[in-house]
Amino acid sequence: MPKQPQIKKVPTEIFGYSFTDHSERAQIALENQYCHYIRDECKKPRKSEPHIKVGICSVGYKGSFQETYKPVIICPHRFLEPVVFETIKEQYLSDWPDEQIKWISEVNIGVGGNVDFVAARVSERSEKVEDFLCVEFQAAGTTGTPWPAVLEFKKNREFSSNSYSYGINWANEFMKTMMQQVYKKGKIIKHWGTKIIFVVQDVAIDYLHHVVDTSDIRQAQDEDEIQFVTFSLEWESDGWILQHKDSLSTNLEGINKILGGANQERYPSVDEFKEFIYSKGKSDGIL
């Protein structure tokens, strides 16, 4: 059984397979730009060459709040594993008959835009929707690009470096993008008297705990309209698999705290900020 690969600042999964997987199936996926999570060609094109697909599911990264490098999911399609839907069904839909549960994607929510998935309970007799549960996926995004690493991998099936020039845009994806969606859609969901689930990787919650006031995020409570179901990427056999990590929740007041920024206890002092100014001025050659 192959050992877990050492994670560095390189793509960890390309077209659904670990960079250490040199099997025929992995080679076919690479050649055909095929994503087995959506059972179709990868949907992430190169901007300058849309016929060429990027194909990166996750990348190795070590944020300032992490002790070690971890594979960080940068494509929401990576969450399309049965374990995600089974976990949601077990924790939130256990009283729904299996035969009545239908998963419908990209459902319009009016002024809130689209919802990634809706679990609908559909009556077998009337074919009407009796109940529903909204689910959103949120992945991280990169600054810079790991594309040069993919080009090398396509050519040589290996990387020439352990560190490529990309970063993770934590703030944009998990504060700006996700939290705006949480708040906007959460208000609609609260008005309806139901809840919405955000499926994220565990590192996303770790990031939020590090930079903002998450004091109202707690172990999942049924009455909270905002639910977070987190998954970690764990090595098994010859690849990375999703494993349910935690189920958390909060309400719109908790989201307001997050959007309000860092907990006051984490504010720098005036003297510390003066030191930041001086240090930056020295590095810029101004002081």
TIVO-35152 format. One record per residue (C-alpha): x, y, z; residue in one letter. Coordinates in nm, 2 decimals. Last residue first. Layout:
N
<rogu <X; Y; Z>; A>
...
END
This chain:
287
<rogu <1.24; 5.55; 0.60>; L>
<rogu <1.10; 5.53; 0.24>; I>
<rogu <1.31; 5.24; 0.12>; G>
<rogu <1.00; 5.01; 0.10>; D>
<rogu <1.14; 4.77; 0.36>; S>
<rogu <1.21; 5.06; 0.60>; K>
<rogu <0.86; 5.20; 0.55>; G>
<rogu <0.71; 4.86; 0.61>; K>
<rogu <0.91; 4.82; 0.94>; S>
<rogu <0.82; 5.17; 1.05>; Y>
<rogu <0.45; 5.13; 0.98>; I>
<rogu <0.44; 4.79; 1.15>; F>
<rogu <0.62; 4.94; 1.46>; E>
<rogu <0.36; 5.21; 1.47>; K>
<rogu <0.09; 4.94; 1.46>; F>
<rogu <0.25; 4.77; 1.76>; E>
<rogu <0.26; 5.10; 1.95>; D>
<rogu <-0.11; 5.16; 1.88>; V>
<rogu <-0.19; 4.81; 2.01>; S>
<rogu <-0.28; 4.53; 1.77>; P>
<rogu <-0.64; 4.41; 1.78>; Y>
<rogu <-0.67; 4.04; 1.87>; R>
<rogu <-0.86; 4.10; 2.20>; E>
<rogu <-1.11; 4.30; 2.00>; Q>
<rogu <-1.22; 3.99; 1.82>; N>
<rogu <-1.14; 4.02; 1.45>; A>
<rogu <-1.38; 4.14; 1.19>; G>
<rogu <-1.74; 4.26; 1.21>; G>
<rogu <-1.83; 4.01; 0.94>; L>
<rogu <-1.77; 3.73; 1.19>; I>
<rogu <-1.97; 3.90; 1.46>; K>
<rogu <-2.26; 3.96; 1.21>; N>
<rogu <-2.24; 3.59; 1.13>; I>
<rogu <-2.30; 3.50; 1.49>; G>
<rogu <-2.60; 3.73; 1.50>; E>
<rogu <-2.73; 3.56; 1.19>; L>
<rogu <-2.72; 3.22; 1.37>; N>
<rogu <-2.45; 2.97; 1.43>; T>
<rogu <-2.37; 2.61; 1.36>; S>
<rogu <-2.11; 2.33; 1.36>; L>
<rogu <-2.08; 1.98; 1.24>; S>
<rogu <-1.73; 1.83; 1.25>; D>
<rogu <-1.47; 1.63; 1.07>; K>
<rogu <-1.64; 1.41; 0.81>; H>
<rogu <-1.38; 1.24; 0.60>; Q>
<rogu <-1.30; 1.32; 0.24>; L>
<rogu <-1.06; 1.10; 0.06>; I>
<rogu <-0.70; 1.14; -0.06>; W>
<rogu <-0.54; 0.87; -0.26>; G>
<rogu <-0.35; 0.54; -0.28>; D>
<rogu <-0.48; 0.35; 0.02>; S>
<rogu <-0.63; 0.62; 0.23>; E>
<rogu <-0.49; 0.97; 0.30>; W>
<rogu <-0.73; 1.21; 0.47>; E>
<rogu <-0.88; 1.53; 0.34>; L>
<rogu <-1.09; 1.69; 0.61>; S>
<rogu <-1.46; 1.76; 0.60>; F>
<rogu <-1.67; 2.03; 0.77>; T>
<rogu <-2.05; 2.06; 0.79>; V>
<rogu <-2.13; 2.43; 0.88>; F>
<rogu <-2.50; 2.51; 0.97>; Q>
<rogu <-2.66; 2.85; 0.96>; I>
<rogu <-3.03; 2.87; 1.06>; E>
<rogu <-2.96; 2.76; 1.42>; D>
<rogu <-3.25; 2.58; 1.59>; E>
<rogu <-3.10; 2.24; 1.53>; D>
<rogu <-2.77; 2.31; 1.72>; Q>
<rogu <-2.44; 2.21; 1.57>; A>
<rogu <-2.14; 2.25; 1.80>; Q>
<rogu <-2.07; 2.62; 1.83>; R>
<rogu <-1.99; 2.92; 1.62>; I>
<rogu <-2.08; 3.22; 1.84>; D>
<rogu <-1.72; 3.30; 1.95>; S>
<rogu <-1.61; 3.32; 1.58>; T>
<rogu <-1.47; 3.67; 1.60>; D>
<rogu <-1.23; 3.69; 1.31>; V>
<rogu <-0.87; 3.59; 1.20>; V>
<rogu <-0.77; 3.26; 1.35>; H>
<rogu <-1.11; 3.10; 1.41>; H>
<rogu <-1.19; 3.19; 1.05>; L>
<rogu <-0.88; 3.01; 0.92>; Y>
<rogu <-0.95; 2.70; 1.13>; D>
<rogu <-1.30; 2.70; 0.99>; I>
<rogu <-1.16; 2.70; 0.63>; A>
<rogu <-0.90; 2.44; 0.73>; V>
<rogu <-1.18; 2.19; 0.81>; D>
<rogu <-1.30; 2.19; 0.45>; Q>
<rogu <-1.64; 2.34; 0.38>; V>
<rogu <-2.00; 2.23; 0.33>; V>
<rogu <-2.23; 2.52; 0.41>; F>
<rogu <-2.58; 2.40; 0.52>; I>
<rogu <-2.89; 2.61; 0.51>; I>
<rogu <-3.18; 2.62; 0.77>; K>
<rogu <-3.56; 2.66; 0.79>; T>
<rogu <-3.80; 2.92; 0.92>; G>
<rogu <-3.86; 3.07; 0.58>; W>
<rogu <-3.74; 3.42; 0.69>; H>
<rogu <-3.44; 3.25; 0.85>; K>
<rogu <-3.36; 3.09; 0.51>; I>
<rogu <-3.39; 3.43; 0.33>; I>
<rogu <-3.16; 3.60; 0.59>; K>
<rogu <-2.92; 3.30; 0.56>; G>
<rogu <-2.90; 3.35; 0.18>; K>
<rogu <-2.76; 3.70; 0.22>; K>
<rogu <-2.55; 3.63; 0.53>; Y>
<rogu <-2.40; 3.30; 0.43>; V>
<rogu <-2.34; 3.42; 0.07>; Q>
<rogu <-2.16; 3.73; 0.20>; Q>
<rogu <-1.97; 3.50; 0.44>; M>
<rogu <-1.86; 3.27; 0.16>; M>
<rogu <-1.74; 3.53; -0.09>; T>
<rogu <-1.57; 3.80; 0.12>; K>
<rogu <-1.47; 3.61; 0.43>; M>
<rogu <-1.40; 3.25; 0.31>; F>
<rogu <-1.30; 3.30; -0.05>; E>
<rogu <-1.15; 3.64; -0.05>; N>
<rogu <-0.99; 3.62; 0.29>; A>
<rogu <-0.83; 3.28; 0.24>; W>
<rogu <-0.67; 3.36; -0.09>; N>
<rogu <-0.43; 3.07; -0.09>; I>
<rogu <-0.08; 3.13; -0.24>; G>
<rogu <0.10; 3.05; -0.56>; Y>
<rogu <0.46; 3.06; -0.66>; S>
<rogu <0.56; 2.69; -0.66>; Y>
<rogu <0.75; 2.51; -0.39>; S>
<rogu <0.88; 2.15; -0.39>; N>
<rogu <1.03; 2.20; -0.74>; S>
<rogu <1.09; 1.99; -1.05>; S>
<rogu <0.75; 1.83; -1.02>; F>
<rogu <0.66; 1.48; -1.15>; E>
<rogu <0.47; 1.31; -1.43>; R>
<rogu <0.72; 1.45; -1.68>; N>
<rogu <0.52; 1.64; -1.94>; K>
<rogu <0.18; 1.66; -1.77>; K>
<rogu <0.35; 1.72; -1.43>; F>
<rogu <0.56; 2.00; -1.57>; E>
<rogu <0.26; 2.17; -1.72>; L>
<rogu <0.07; 2.12; -1.39>; V>
<rogu <0.35; 2.29; -1.19>; A>
<rogu <0.34; 2.58; -1.43>; P>
<rogu <-0.04; 2.61; -1.36>; W>
<rogu <0.00; 2.66; -0.98>; P>
<rogu <-0.11; 3.02; -1.02>; T>
<rogu <-0.08; 3.35; -0.83>; G>
<rogu <-0.34; 3.38; -0.56>; T>
<rogu <-0.54; 3.06; -0.52>; T>
<rogu <-0.89; 2.98; -0.42>; G>
<rogu <-1.06; 2.79; -0.13>; A>
<rogu <-1.37; 2.58; -0.17>; A>
<rogu <-1.73; 2.65; -0.06>; Q>
<rogu <-2.02; 2.41; -0.12>; F>
<rogu <-2.37; 2.52; -0.05>; E>
<rogu <-2.67; 2.31; 0.07>; V>
<rogu <-3.04; 2.40; 0.10>; C>
<rogu <-3.28; 2.16; 0.27>; L>
<rogu <-3.63; 2.09; 0.14>; F>
<rogu <-3.98; 1.99; 0.24>; D>
<rogu <-4.31; 1.87; 0.08>; E>
<rogu <-4.21; 1.92; -0.28>; V>
<rogu <-4.50; 1.79; -0.50>; K>
<rogu <-4.50; 1.47; -0.70>; E>
<rogu <-4.86; 1.41; -0.57>; S>
<rogu <-4.83; 1.05; -0.48>; R>
<rogu <-4.46; 1.00; -0.44>; E>
<rogu <-4.43; 1.32; -0.24>; S>
<rogu <-4.09; 1.49; -0.29>; V>
<rogu <-3.85; 1.56; -0.01>; R>
<rogu <-3.60; 1.79; -0.18>; A>
<rogu <-3.23; 1.81; -0.10>; A>
<rogu <-3.12; 2.13; -0.26>; V>
<rogu <-2.78; 2.18; -0.41>; F>
<rogu <-2.56; 2.47; -0.52>; D>
<rogu <-2.81; 2.74; -0.43>; V>
<rogu <-2.86; 3.01; -0.69>; N>
<rogu <-2.89; 3.39; -0.65>; G>
<rogu <-3.01; 3.53; -0.32>; G>
<rogu <-3.26; 3.77; -0.48>; V>
<rogu <-3.45; 3.47; -0.60>; G>
<rogu <-3.34; 3.13; -0.46>; I>
<rogu <-3.27; 2.97; -0.80>; N>
<rogu <-3.17; 2.60; -0.78>; V>
<rogu <-2.83; 2.51; -0.90>; E>
<rogu <-2.85; 2.13; -0.83>; S>
<rogu <-3.14; 1.90; -0.73>; I>
<rogu <-3.09; 1.61; -0.49>; W>
<rogu <-3.41; 1.40; -0.45>; K>
<rogu <-3.51; 1.24; -0.13>; I>
<rogu <-3.84; 1.06; -0.14>; Q>
<rogu <-3.71; 0.71; -0.18>; E>
<rogu <-3.49; 0.75; 0.12>; D>
<rogu <-3.78; 0.82; 0.35>; P>
<rogu <-3.71; 1.15; 0.54>; W>
<rogu <-3.67; 1.12; 0.92>; D>
<rogu <-3.29; 1.09; 0.90>; S>
<rogu <-3.27; 1.41; 0.69>; L>
<rogu <-3.03; 1.63; 0.89>; Y>
<rogu <-2.75; 1.42; 1.03>; Q>
<rogu <-2.77; 1.10; 0.83>; E>
<rogu <-2.87; 1.27; 0.50>; K>
<rogu <-2.60; 1.54; 0.54>; I>
<rogu <-2.34; 1.27; 0.61>; T>
<rogu <-2.46; 1.06; 0.32>; E>
<rogu <-2.44; 1.36; 0.09>; F>
<rogu <-2.08; 1.44; 0.19>; V>
<rogu <-1.97; 1.07; 0.20>; V>
<rogu <-2.09; 1.02; -0.16>; P>
<rogu <-1.82; 1.25; -0.29>; E>
<rogu <-1.90; 1.57; -0.48>; L>
<rogu <-1.68; 1.78; -0.25>; F>
<rogu <-1.41; 1.81; -0.50>; R>
<rogu <-1.65; 1.98; -0.73>; H>
<rogu <-1.59; 2.29; -0.52>; P>
<rogu <-1.24; 2.33; -0.66>; C>
<rogu <-0.96; 2.47; -0.45>; I>
<rogu <-0.93; 2.20; -0.18>; I>
<rogu <-0.63; 2.25; 0.05>; V>
<rogu <-0.39; 1.95; 0.09>; P>
<rogu <-0.21; 2.02; 0.42>; K>
<rogu <0.14; 2.15; 0.51>; Y>
<rogu <0.21; 2.16; 0.88>; T>
<rogu <0.15; 2.38; 1.19>; E>
<rogu <-0.13; 2.58; 1.04>; Q>
<rogu <-0.25; 2.93; 1.14>; F>
<rogu <0.01; 3.10; 0.92>; S>
<rogu <-0.11; 2.90; 0.63>; G>
<rogu <0.08; 2.59; 0.50>; K>
<rogu <-0.02; 2.48; 0.15>; Y>
<rogu <-0.04; 2.17; -0.07>; G>
<rogu <-0.29; 2.21; -0.35>; V>
<rogu <-0.63; 2.06; -0.42>; S>
<rogu <-0.85; 1.97; -0.72>; C>
<rogu <-0.63; 2.10; -1.00>; I>
<rogu <-0.76; 2.01; -1.35>; G>
<rogu <-0.66; 2.34; -1.52>; V>
<rogu <-0.86; 2.27; -1.84>; K>
<rogu <-0.74; 2.36; -2.18>; I>
<rogu <-1.01; 2.45; -2.43>; H>
<rogu <-1.05; 2.78; -2.26>; P>
<rogu <-0.70; 2.90; -2.36>; E>
<rogu <-0.64; 3.25; -2.22>; S>
<rogu <-0.86; 3.20; -1.92>; K>
<rogu <-0.74; 2.84; -1.86>; R>
<rogu <-1.06; 2.64; -1.81>; P>
<rogu <-1.21; 2.49; -1.48>; K>
<rogu <-1.50; 2.27; -1.58>; K>
<rogu <-1.31; 1.94; -1.60>; C>
<rogu <-1.46; 1.71; -1.87>; E>
<rogu <-1.74; 1.49; -1.74>; D>
<rogu <-1.83; 1.25; -1.46>; R>
<rogu <-1.87; 1.54; -1.22>; I>
<rogu <-1.64; 1.38; -0.95>; Y>
<rogu <-1.47; 1.17; -1.22>; H>
<rogu <-1.31; 1.48; -1.37>; C>
<rogu <-1.16; 1.41; -1.72>; Y>
<rogu <-0.90; 1.63; -1.89>; Q>
<rogu <-0.87; 1.35; -2.14>; N>
<rogu <-0.49; 1.30; -2.11>; E>
<rogu <-0.49; 1.35; -1.73>; L>
<rogu <-0.79; 1.13; -1.68>; A>
<rogu <-0.63; 0.86; -1.89>; I>
<rogu <-0.31; 0.88; -1.69>; Q>
<rogu <-0.49; 0.85; -1.36>; A>
<rogu <-0.68; 0.55; -1.49>; R>
<rogu <-0.36; 0.39; -1.61>; E>
<rogu <-0.20; 0.42; -1.27>; S>
<rogu <0.07; 0.68; -1.19>; H>
<rogu <-0.08; 0.80; -0.86>; D>
<rogu <0.17; 1.01; -0.68>; T>
<rogu <0.02; 1.33; -0.80>; F>
<rogu <-0.30; 1.22; -0.62>; S>
<rogu <-0.60; 1.17; -0.85>; Y>
<rogu <-0.91; 1.37; -0.93>; G>
<rogu <-0.80; 1.56; -1.24>; F>
<rogu <-0.48; 1.66; -1.05>; I>
<rogu <-0.46; 1.62; -0.67>; E>
<rogu <-0.17; 1.75; -0.45>; T>
<rogu <-0.07; 2.05; -0.65>; P>
<rogu <0.26; 2.17; -0.51>; V>
<rogu <0.37; 2.36; -0.20>; K>
<rogu <0.48; 2.05; -0.02>; K>
<rogu <0.30; 1.74; 0.12>; I>
<rogu <0.50; 1.43; 0.17>; Q>
<rogu <0.31; 1.14; 0.02>; P>
<rogu <0.10; 0.90; 0.23>; Q>
<rogu <0.25; 0.56; 0.19>; K>
<rogu <0.15; 0.34; -0.10>; P>
<rogu <0.00; 0.00; 0.00>; M>
END
